């Protein structure tokens, strides 16, 4: 399969921690993967199997060992910094506290998400256009967050915060969405709501 036929290609991805010491761990060993557009991939494994490490490599948190390649939509992003990976990759973490800024407002969090992967400079955090976009993407959640744009994210419930994180991860329309056990810490009722939101957002 050629590179321009795949949404995501991983080629020879290896990641070693504490190399050359008694604590050396080979978390990933020569992983090769092709993912097409509209594919849903589930990664299953026991604790410590390397699932989160794989997502971290795709997201640019860790670089792969020499020779490994990450290609998205035909673009080799292997050597790019984490914030540049964010142009292509959205991510929601297991912990609702990760991926959002507790001491910033709902509107400020969304404004940052809209600029994900772009060069940063001194500019207004929000404006009328971004505010209206924020309301329009929050209203379908049915959680009332469109009326709480000035609320600090730290005051939201776990489910509200995870729903916000999901919107933030997808608002800039990344090529790939990584969901890292994003309902694991939620109660069953809230988990079902977030799952339904996930399906609706991905379908859109």
C-alpha positions in Angstrom: 0.0 0.0 0.0 1.4 3.4 -1.0 1.8 6.2 1.6 -0.9 8.3 -0.1 -3.5 5.5 0.3 -3.1 5.3 4.1 -4.3 7.7 6.7 -1.6 6.6 9.1 1.5 4.5 8.6 3.9 3.3 11.3 7.1 1.8 10.0 9.5 0.0 12.3 8.5 1.8 15.5 10.7 0.8 18.4 10.8 2.6 21.8 13.3 1.7 24.5 13.4 3.3 27.9 16.6 3.4 30.2 18.7 1.9 27.3 21.9 0.2 28.5 20.9 0.0 32.1 19.6 -2.9 34.3 16.2 -1.1 34.0 16.1 -1.2 30.2 12.6 -1.7 28.9 11.7 -2.3 25.2 8.2 -0.9 25.3 7.7 -1.1 21.5 9.5 -3.5 19.2 9.5 -2.9 15.4 5.8 -2.0 15.2 4.4 -1.6 11.7 0.8 -0.6 11.1 -1.4 0.8 8.2 -4.6 2.6 9.1 -7.0 3.7 6.4 -9.5 6.6 6.6 -12.6 5.8 8.6 -10.9 2.8 10.3 -11.5 2.2 14.0 -8.5 0.5 15.7 -8.6 -0.9 19.2 -5.3 -1.6 20.9 -5.7 -4.3 23.6 -3.0 -5.4 26.1 -2.2 -5.9 29.8 -0.8 -3.1 31.9 2.7 -2.3 30.8 2.2 -3.8 27.3 3.0 -0.5 25.6 -0.4 0.8 24.6 0.0 4.3 26.0 3.6 4.4 24.8 2.4 3.7 21.2 -0.1 6.5 21.5 2.6 8.8 22.9 4.8 8.1 19.9 2.0 8.8 17.5 1.2 12.0 19.3 4.9 13.1 19.3 5.5 12.8 23.1 8.3 10.4 22.5 10.3 10.0 19.3 10.7 6.5 17.9 14.2 4.9 17.8 16.3 5.7 14.8 14.8 4.3 11.6 11.2 4.4 12.7 8.7 6.5 10.7 5.3 8.0 11.4 3.5 9.1 8.2 0.0 10.8 8.3 -1.8 11.5 5.0 1.5 11.0 3.2 3.4 13.5 5.5 6.4 12.2 7.4 6.0 13.8 10.8 8.5 11.6 12.6 10.9 14.4 13.4 8.3 17.1 14.2 7.9 18.4 17.8 4.8 17.4 19.8 2.9 20.7 19.1 3.4 20.2 15.4 2.1 16.6 15.7 -1.1 18.2 17.1 -1.9 19.5 13.7 -2.6 15.9 12.7 -3.5 14.2 16.0 -6.2 14.8 18.5 -6.1 13.0 21.8 -8.3 12.4 24.9 -6.7 11.0 28.0 -8.0 8.6 30.6 -7.8 11.2 33.3 -10.3 14.1 32.8 -7.8 16.5 34.4 -5.3 15.9 31.5 -5.9 17.8 28.3 -7.7 20.7 29.9 -6.4 23.7 32.0 -8.2 23.8 35.3 -7.4 27.5 36.0 -8.6 28.7 32.6 -12.2 29.2 31.6 -14.1 26.9 29.2 -13.8 29.6 26.5 -10.1 30.0 27.0 -9.5 26.2 26.8 -11.5 26.0 23.5 -9.6 29.0 22.1 -6.3 27.3 22.8 -7.7 24.1 21.1 -8.7 26.1 18.0 -5.0 27.2 17.6 -3.6 23.7 18.3 -0.6 23.0 16.1 -0.3 26.6 14.9 2.5 29.0 15.8 1.8 30.9 19.0 2.2 34.6 19.5 0.8 37.5 21.6 -2.9 37.8 20.6 -6.3 38.0 22.2 -7.3 34.6 23.7 -10.8 34.9 22.3 -12.9 37.0 20.0 -16.5 37.2 18.9 -16.0 34.6 16.1 -14.3 32.1 18.4 -17.0 32.7 21.1 -19.8 31.9 18.7 -17.9 28.8 17.5 -17.5 27.7 21.1 -21.2 28.0 21.8 -22.1 26.1 18.6 -19.8 23.1 19.4 -20.8 22.9 23.0 -24.6 23.2 22.6 -25.1 19.8 21.1 -23.6 18.1 24.1 -26.7 18.9 26.2 -24.6 19.7 29.2 -25.2 23.5 29.4 -21.5 24.3 28.8 -22.4 26.8 26.1 -23.9 29.0 28.9 -20.8 28.5 31.1 -18.0 29.9 28.9 -16.6 32.0 31.7 -16.6 29.1 34.2 -13.2 27.8 35.3 -12.7 24.3 34.0 -11.7 23.2 37.4 -15.2 23.7 38.7 -16.7 21.2 36.1 -17.7 17.7 36.9 -15.5 14.8 35.6 -18.0 14.0 32.9 -18.3 17.7 31.8 -14.6 18.0 31.7 -14.1 14.9 29.7 -16.8 16.0 27.2 -15.0 19.3 26.9 -11.7 17.5 26.3 -13.3 15.5 23.6 -14.6 18.7 21.9 -11.1 20.3 22.3 -9.4 17.3 20.7 -11.6 17.4 17.6 -12.4 21.1 17.1 -9.5 21.7 14.7 -10.5 18.5 12.8 -7.3 16.4 13.2 -6.7 13.5 10.8 -6.5 11.0 13.7 -8.3 10.9 17.1 -6.6 8.9 19.9 -8.9 7.9 22.8 -6.8 6.5 25.6 -9.3 4.7 27.8 -11.1 8.0 28.1 -14.1 6.7 30.0 -12.2 4.5 32.5 -12.4 6.8 35.4 -16.0 7.9 34.9 -19.1 6.5 36.6 -21.2 4.2 34.3 -23.9 6.8 33.6 -21.4 9.5 32.7 -19.3 7.0 30.7 -22.3 6.2 28.6 -22.9 9.9 27.8 -19.2 10.4 26.9 -19.3 7.3 24.7 -22.3 8.5 22.8 -20.7 11.9 22.4 -17.5 10.2 21.1 -19.5 8.3 18.5 -21.4 11.4 17.4 -18.3 13.5 17.0 -16.4 10.9 15.2 -19.3 10.2 12.8 -19.5 13.9 12.0 
